[in-house]
Amino acid sequence: MTKWLSHPWLAIRVQLALGVFFVAAALPKIVDPPSFAHMVYNYRIMPGGVVNLMALVMPWIELLCGLALILGVWTAGARAIVAAMLFVFITAISINLARGNAIDCGCFDPSPRPKSRAERLDDMRFVIYRDVGMLLMVGQLWWAERRKDALPPAS
């Protein structure tokens, strides 16, 4: 199993998929910062003055990390930033789920759609599972890199 998890064939596909996820998540937020700022505000975690800055900066970080993973440059740094962002996303959504604050996460589309409270809560649970899955993808990339570094050099 560990050989399969560290195989370059799998690692490159996981890296590309993770990069595509983050590019796809970033683009709608970059196009519509006010809607994304509203989504960030709805989390009720950050001070109001930080919300606009976060709405302007975070999508660009997502885009740059996604592109780095797709292009295969600065992958270690991109993986670390992606892992940190996923951890923050999971934590923020979990806090709001525990509060019973039914929000639209704004993950891939920052424009609000009419949904019932139950639908939003279900979406939040799904987003947590999805983000944990992406965090596992980062873990697989870390594992593959670590195993590659542990192998003796080929002669």
N, C-alpha and C positions, 0 to 999 in steps of 0.2 A: 504494500500500500504506500509506504513512504517513497519508494522509487517512482511510482506513478504520480504522486503529488508533487514531486520535484522535477518531473520530466519537462524539458524545455518546450515540447510541443504543447503541453497544457499551460505552462506559465505564460507563453506569448499570447495565447488566446484569452486567458484570464486578464492579462494586462490590457489587451486591446478592448475587451468588453468593458472593463472598469473605466478606461479612458473614454469610451463612447458614452457610457452612462453619465459621466461628469460633464462632458461637452454638451450632451443633450439637455442636461439639467440647467446648465449655465446660460445657454442662448436665450430662452424666453425671459429670463430674469434681467439679462443685459438689455434686451429690447424694451422692457417695461419696468424700470426701477420703481416708479411710484406704487404699482400694484404689489411688487415684491416687498417694498418697505411696509406696506399695510399688512402683509402676511407676517413679516417679522414682528411688527408691533403686536399682533394678535397673540403671540406667544406669551406676552406679559412677563418676560424674564429680564430684558435689558432696559436700562434707563432710556427714556425717550430720545435724548440727544444722540445716542449711539445707533439708534435704529437706521437713520438715513445713511450714515457712514457704512454700516454693515450691509445695507441693501445695495450700496454702490460698489463696495470692495469684494464682498464674498463671491459673487458670480464670476468676477474676473479671476479670482484665485481658483475656483472650480474649473474654469475654462483652461487656464494655464496648466494646472495639474493634469487635466484630462488630455490635453495636447501632448504634454510631456510623456505620459504613459503610451499614447498612440504612437508617437514618434520615437520612443525608446531613448529619450534624453532625460537626464536628471531623474531617473526613475526612483532611486532611493529616497530622495527628498520629496518627490511627488507622492510616493507611497505613504510616507510619514505624515504629510499634510492631509492626504485623503483619509487616512486612519483617524487622525485627530478630528477632522470635520465630521466623519461618520459617528464618532463617539459623542461629539457635541449634539449632533442631530438626534441621535437615539435618546440621549439624556433629556433634551428639550421637549421632545414629543412625549416621552414617558412622564415627565413632570406634569405636562398639561393633561395627559390621559389620567393620571392619578388625581388631579384637581377636578376632573370632569369637565374641563374646558375643551369643548368640541371645536377644533379649528381645522381649517384647510392648511396643510403643511406648506404649500407653495413650492414643493420640491421640483416639479417639472413644468408646472404651469401656474404662474402667479395670479392669473385672473380668476376671481372667485366665481364659482358656479353655485346655483341654488341646490343645496342638499339638506336632508333632514339631519337632526342631531345624531341619530343612530348611524346614519351613513357616514358622517364625518368621524365618529368614534371608531367605526369599523375600518375606515380608511387609515386612521392613525395607527391602529394595530397592525394593519398590513404594511405600512411604511416602516414600522419598527422591525418587522420580520425581514423586509427587503433590505434595510440598512444593515441589519445583522448579517444577512447573506453577503452583502458587499464587503463588510468588515472581514468575513471569512475569506473572501477573495483576496483581500490585502494580505491576510495571514498566509494564504497559499503562496503568494508572490514572495513574501518574506522567507517562508520555508524553502522555496525553490532556490532563492538567492543564497541562503545560508548553506544549503546542501551543496550547491555549486562551489562555494568557497571552501568547503570542507574536503572536497575531493582532491586527491593528489594530482599534480599536473601530468598531462598525457606526455608520453615520451615519443 
